[in-house]
Amino acid sequence: MFTFETTNLKEVRSLRIAQFNGRNAIVRSGGATVTGRVLSVLECKSSLPARWTITIVPSVSKIKDSIGRPTPRVHTFAEDLY
């Protein structure tokens, strides 16, 4: 789990929407990028300015296949002309 604090209200709103809709959120903090599900958004009411603690469960990155799809054969119709 990845936990961090923020005072950015715009970022908190987008993370709450992602949590409510069950989408993955992308967070950039201190040069690190974390992608995952938002577990909780908690407000620390005793601080000024307002501060929130956000907990994210990182998702496993998808591994791309190295094989891929075969290349299309373009010359199949060219053989019919000769």
Secondary structure as GFF3:
##gff-version 3
##sequence-region A 1 82
A	DSSP	beta_strand	2	6	.	.	.	ID=ss1
A	DSSP	alpha_helix	9	21	.	.	.	ID=ss2
A	DSSP	beta_strand	24	29	.	.	.	ID=ss3
A	DSSP	beta_strand	32	44	.	.	.	ID=ss4
A	DSSP	beta_strand	51	58	.	.	.	ID=ss5
A	DSSP	alpha_helix	78	81	.	.	.	ID=ss6
###
